[in-house]
Amino acid sequence: MSRVVMVVGVARHLGARLAERLAAEPGVSRVVGVDLVEPAESIGGAEFVRADIRTSDIGRVIDRAAPDTVVHMNILATRADAGGRTPQKEINVIGTMQLLAACQRSASVRKVVVKSSTTVYGSGPQAPALFAEDMVSGATTRRGYEKDAGEVEAYVRGFSRRRPDVGVTILRFANVLGPDIRTGLSEYFVLPVVPVVLGRDPRFQLVHEDDCVDALRLATVEHRPGIFNVAGDGFLVLSQALRRAGRPIVPLPTLGSPFVGGLLRRTGVVDMDSAMVRFLTYGRGVDTTRMRTQLKFDPVYSTVATFDAFAGARTHGGLLDRDRIRAVEHTVRGVLTGEDSRGR
């Protein structure tokens, strides 16, 4: 049977890659990519439709396209992607509500796939060594994007109860890195001098961008309902990662002060929001047993291999922009001397 798939959030890197991949997939007759702005990257044979998921536009698009599968990729992890914290929350939460309401009314939709994040578990000093998929209710206190991710998933679970005939898959990805994707974490690792929390060496898992697209493709074309953590094998600790990237560090008492965050944002290279601050302070680990046994997905890249692929493309053998270096050096001097960005 031919399939019609809608990918929501196609203007971003992973959304564009998934749309292009699905357009070439046997058994998929049509792929409709939806976003507020036109994709800058190729989406292959997929069609592009402009729509704002925060409005009723998305319902009209679903009515016209009549997809049997909807893949929700439009959940923004950083404020910079949305233009600020308020629009980020509107896109994540209000946009998800509107999209799911449209899916609930649709007679054609039979599957919903949601790209979520292990950020839903939070990060903190009392966190378990590994979070399993059923541990969100006991996760550490969430704020910012962590809270958005939790609310998005709550709406998805509510949708699943109202439409039990629709298969729902939630993929909670660890932080995604690779040669091409740009995220808050990737831009943190390419800082010429990297701030770290004094006395902390958090451990973490990663997913290669290729594995991320492969997992989403699998969940889209196969019947794999449920909630799944997705991460590459093994862990890195922050000090190991920075040595592999050849990056010098500057230890600070905290990364969470408004002063530090504001200075880093002014460099234009990293958006240090509260979720990222806690992640870089405490780290996070997730259990991937269900990914292998029920989703039946085995990532090609381990966490270390993912980081090395990223570092080889982004931090080795190239010259960093001189203005970026000056901006970060000024930031570090300001932190160490207690001056603000105007030198006062």
Buried (B, 14 or more C-beta within 10 A) or exposed (E): EEBBBBBBBBBBBBBBBBBBBBBEBEEBEBBBBBBBEEBEBEBBEBBBBEBBBBEEBBBEBBEEBBBBBBBBBBBBBBBBBBEEBEBBBBBBBBBBBBBBBBBBEBEBBBBBBBBBBBBBBBBBEEBBEBBBBEBBEEBBEBEBBBBBBBBBBBBBEEBBEEBEEBBBBBBBBBBBBBBBBBBBBBBBBBBBEBBBBEEBEBBBBBBBBBBBBBBBBBBBBEEBBBBBBBBBBEBBBBEBBBEBBEBEBBEBEEBBBEBBBBBBBEBBBBBBBBBBBBBBBBBBBBBBEBBEEBBEBEBEBBBBBBBBBBBEBBBEEEEBEEEBBEBBEBBBEBBEEEBEEEEE
